[in-house]
Amino acid sequence: MIFLVSAPPNDQGLAGWAATDWLALSALIVAVVAVPISILATRRWGNRRARVSISIVSVPLLPDGVREGTIEVSFRDIPVKDPHLVTVEIRNSGPRDLSSDMFDRGESIAIKFDQVFYGLTSSHGGVRTASPAIGTRPPEAIVFVRPALLKRREAWTFNAVTSGPVNVAIEAPLVDTDVVEARPESIGENGSDVVLTFSMFGLSIEYPLSLVRRVGKKNG
């Protein structure tokens, strides 16, 4: 048998409440208010995943129609057949810094080229790379980007010389990070701003270079 016992009425109303009653009521109000605030914060910011935007631009270093053997491009005195300059940009486009701890098990980002790789010409943004030897062929033609801090809105960039237009596969072992393909801001809708200049017998000839953008990615 169950007995229900009700407390006797308190004629003093709120004035008869003890300090513990007020504390209990305050805690209840705080808890009730905190629930919708927590829900709204989760919807607004979520877990704040990082985001990395990667762009690849391949520029032929010789204009179309140039006969083979009339003009030669070499990299460190080694002739390059169908030379292309490839620019790789890795930009932190997300809401948080990308720390070195976010590289899963300390593994590097792998940039895989499907053409003969000759070497890096420049790098910017403090990117730390490890590149293969001159003349390395796929599948060993891989540039590794080592773990490091990439702050929000900053970017790592490097340029490489390859033989022929490339398709680039990207493996980015990053934790809690979305890896997306992005179009470089420096490229307009009408083509490239890059001009190749030849000087011969006191004459200068300029050729606009068409940009061929090829990229493939695999987010590991």
VEXDREN-2710 file (C-alpha; in Angstrom, 1 decimal):
% VEXDREN-2710
k/r/px/py/pz
1/MET/0.0/0.0/0.0
2/ILE/1.3/3.5/-0.9
3/PHE/0.6/6.5/1.2
4/LEU/0.8/10.0/-0.2
5/VAL/1.7/12.6/2.4
6/SER/1.3/16.3/1.5
7/ALA/3.2/19.0/3.3
8/PRO/1.1/21.4/5.4
9/PRO/0.4/24.8/3.9
10/ASN/2.9/27.5/4.7
11/ASP/1.0/30.6/5.6
12/GLN/4.1/32.8/5.3
13/GLY/4.5/32.3/1.5
14/LEU/7.9/33.1/-0.1
15/ALA/8.9/34.9/3.1
16/GLY/9.1/31.5/4.8
17/TRP/11.6/30.1/2.4
18/ALA/14.9/29.1/3.7
19/ALA/18.2/30.0/2.0
20/THR/18.6/26.4/0.7
21/ASP/15.2/26.8/-1.0
22/TRP/16.4/29.9/-2.9
23/LEU/19.6/28.2/-3.9
24/ALA/17.7/25.2/-5.2
25/LEU/15.4/27.4/-7.2
26/SER/18.3/29.4/-8.7
27/ALA/20.1/26.2/-9.7
28/LEU/16.9/25.0/-11.4
29/ILE/16.6/28.2/-13.4
30/VAL/20.2/28.1/-14.5
31/ALA/19.9/24.5/-15.6
32/VAL/16.7/25.3/-17.6
33/VAL/18.3/28.3/-19.3
34/ALA/21.6/26.5/-20.0
35/VAL/19.9/23.7/-22.1
36/PRO/18.7/25.9/-25.0
37/ILE/21.9/27.9/-25.0
38/SER/23.9/24.7/-25.3
39/ILE/21.7/23.6/-28.2
40/LEU/22.0/26.9/-30.0
41/ALA/25.8/26.9/-29.5
42/THR/26.1/23.4/-30.9
43/ARG/24.1/24.3/-33.9
44/ARG/26.0/27.5/-34.5
45/TRP/29.6/26.3/-34.0
46/GLY/29.4/22.5/-33.8
47/ASN/32.7/20.9/-33.1
48/ARG/34.5/23.6/-35.3
49/ARG/36.1/21.3/-37.7
50/ALA/39.2/22.6/-39.5
51/ARG/39.1/23.2/-43.2
52/VAL/42.0/23.1/-45.7
53/SER/41.6/24.3/-49.3
54/ILE/44.1/22.9/-51.8
55/SER/44.6/24.3/-55.3
56/ILE/46.8/23.0/-58.1
57/VAL/47.8/25.1/-61.1
58/SER/49.9/23.7/-64.0
59/VAL/51.4/26.2/-66.4
60/PRO/53.1/25.1/-69.7
61/LEU/56.5/26.9/-69.9
62/LEU/56.5/26.8/-73.7
63/PRO/53.6/28.2/-75.9
64/ASP/51.6/26.0/-78.2
65/GLY/53.1/25.5/-81.6
66/VAL/56.7/25.7/-80.7
67/ARG/58.6/23.1/-82.7
68/GLU/60.6/20.6/-80.7
69/GLY/64.3/21.4/-80.6
70/THR/63.9/25.2/-81.3
71/ILE/63.6/26.2/-77.7
72/GLU/64.7/24.1/-74.7
73/VAL/64.0/24.4/-71.0
74/SER/66.3/22.8/-68.5
75/PHE/66.2/22.4/-64.8
76/ARG/69.7/22.5/-63.2
77/ASP/71.2/21.8/-66.6
78/ILE/68.9/18.8/-67.2
79/PRO/66.6/19.2/-70.3
80/VAL/62.9/19.0/-69.5
81/LYS/60.6/17.6/-72.1
82/ASP/57.2/19.4/-72.3
83/PRO/58.1/21.5/-69.2
84/HIS/55.3/22.6/-66.9
85/LEU/55.5/24.7/-63.7
86/VAL/53.1/23.4/-61.1
87/THR/52.0/25.6/-58.2
88/VAL/50.5/23.9/-55.1
89/GLU/48.7/26.0/-52.5
90/ILE/47.5/24.6/-49.1
91/ARG/45.4/27.2/-47.4
92/ASN/43.7/27.2/-44.0
93/SER/40.3/28.4/-44.9
94/GLY/38.6/27.1/-41.8
95/PRO/37.6/28.6/-38.4
96/ARG/40.6/27.4/-36.4
97/ASP/44.3/26.9/-36.6
98/LEU/45.7/23.7/-38.1
99/SER/48.2/22.3/-35.5
100/SER/50.8/19.7/-36.1
101/ASP/48.9/17.5/-33.7
102/MET/46.1/17.2/-36.2
103/PHE/48.3/15.3/-38.6
104/ASP/47.2/11.7/-37.9
105/ARG/50.1/9.8/-36.3
106/GLY/52.5/12.5/-37.4
107/GLU/52.1/11.6/-41.1
108/SER/52.7/14.1/-43.8
109/ILE/50.4/15.4/-46.6
110/ALA/51.4/13.5/-49.8
111/ILE/51.2/15.4/-53.1
112/LYS/51.5/12.7/-55.8
113/PHE/52.4/13.7/-59.4
114/ASP/51.7/11.4/-62.4
115/GLN/54.5/12.9/-64.5
116/VAL/58.3/13.0/-64.3
117/PHE/59.3/15.3/-61.4
118/TYR/62.3/17.5/-61.6
119/GLY/62.3/19.6/-58.4
120/LEU/61.0/22.5/-56.4
121/THR/61.8/26.1/-57.6
122/SER/60.4/28.0/-54.6
123/SER/58.3/27.8/-51.5
124/HIS/56.4/30.3/-49.3
125/GLY/54.6/30.5/-46.0
126/GLY/57.2/28.4/-44.1
127/VAL/56.1/25.1/-45.6
128/ARG/58.3/22.2/-44.7
129/THR/58.7/19.7/-47.6
130/ALA/60.5/16.6/-48.6
131/SER/60.8/16.1/-52.4
132/PRO/62.3/13.3/-54.5
133/ALA/65.4/13.5/-56.7
134/ILE/65.6/15.1/-60.1
135/GLY/64.0/13.0/-62.8
136/THR/61.9/10.8/-60.4
137/ARG/59.0/9.1/-62.2
138/PRO/55.6/8.1/-60.8
139/PRO/54.6/6.5/-58.5
140/GLU/57.6/7.7/-56.6
141/ALA/57.1/11.3/-57.7
142/ILE/55.7/12.5/-54.4
143/VAL/56.3/15.7/-52.4
144/PHE/55.6/15.4/-48.7
145/VAL/54.4/18.3/-46.6
146/ARG/55.5/17.8/-43.1
147/PRO/53.4/18.5/-40.0
148/ALA/53.5/22.0/-38.8
149/LEU/51.3/24.8/-37.5
150/LEU/49.2/26.5/-40.3
151/LYS/47.4/29.4/-38.8
152/ARG/43.9/30.4/-39.8
153/ARG/43.8/32.3/-43.2
154/GLU/47.4/31.5/-43.9
155/ALA/48.8/29.3/-46.7
156/TRP/51.7/27.2/-47.7
157/THR/52.8/27.4/-51.3
158/PHE/55.4/25.7/-53.4
159/ASN/56.3/25.5/-57.1
160/ALA/57.6/22.4/-58.9
161/VAL/58.8/21.6/-62.5
162/THR/57.4/18.5/-64.2
163/SER/57.4/17.0/-67.6
164/GLY/54.0/17.4/-69.1
165/PRO/50.6/18.5/-67.6
166/VAL/49.9/16.7/-64.3
167/ASN/47.1/15.1/-62.5
168/VAL/47.8/15.4/-58.8
169/ALA/46.5/13.1/-56.2
170/ILE/46.5/14.3/-52.6
171/GLU/46.4/12.3/-49.4
172/ALA/45.8/14.4/-46.4
173/PRO/45.8/12.4/-43.1
174/LEU/44.3/15.2/-41.0
175/VAL/42.1/14.7/-38.0
176/ASP/38.8/16.6/-37.7
177/THR/39.6/18.5/-40.9
178/ASP/37.7/18.9/-44.2
179/VAL/39.9/18.9/-47.3
180/VAL/38.4/20.7/-50.3
181/GLU/39.5/21.8/-53.7
182/ALA/39.7/25.5/-54.3
183/ARG/40.3/27.8/-57.3
184/PRO/43.3/30.1/-56.8
185/GLU/42.3/33.7/-56.5
186/SER/45.1/34.8/-58.8
187/ILE/43.5/33.2/-61.8
188/GLY/40.8/35.2/-63.5
189/GLU/37.9/33.9/-65.5
190/ASN/39.5/34.9/-68.8
191/GLY/42.7/32.9/-68.2
192/SER/46.2/33.4/-66.8
193/ASP/48.1/36.5/-65.9
194/VAL/51.4/34.7/-66.6
195/VAL/53.4/35.9/-69.6
196/LEU/56.5/34.1/-71.0
197/THR/59.0/36.4/-72.6
198/PHE/61.6/35.4/-75.1
199/SER/64.5/37.8/-76.0
200/MET/66.4/37.2/-79.3
201/PHE/68.5/39.5/-81.4
202/GLY/67.4/42.5/-79.4
203/LEU/63.7/41.6/-79.9
204/SER/61.3/40.6/-77.1
205/ILE/58.3/38.4/-77.8
206/GLU/55.7/37.8/-75.2
207/TYR/53.3/34.8/-75.0
208/PRO/50.4/34.5/-72.6
209/LEU/50.4/31.1/-70.9
210/SER/47.2/29.1/-70.7
211/LEU/46.7/27.6/-67.3
212/VAL/45.7/24.0/-67.1
213/ARG/44.2/23.1/-63.7
214/ARG/44.2/19.4/-62.9
215/VAL/43.7/18.1/-59.4
216/GLY/42.6/14.9/-57.8
217/LYS/42.4/14.4/-54.1
218/LYS/42.1/11.6/-51.6
219/ASN/41.4/12.6/-48.0
220/GLY/42.9/9.9/-45.9
END
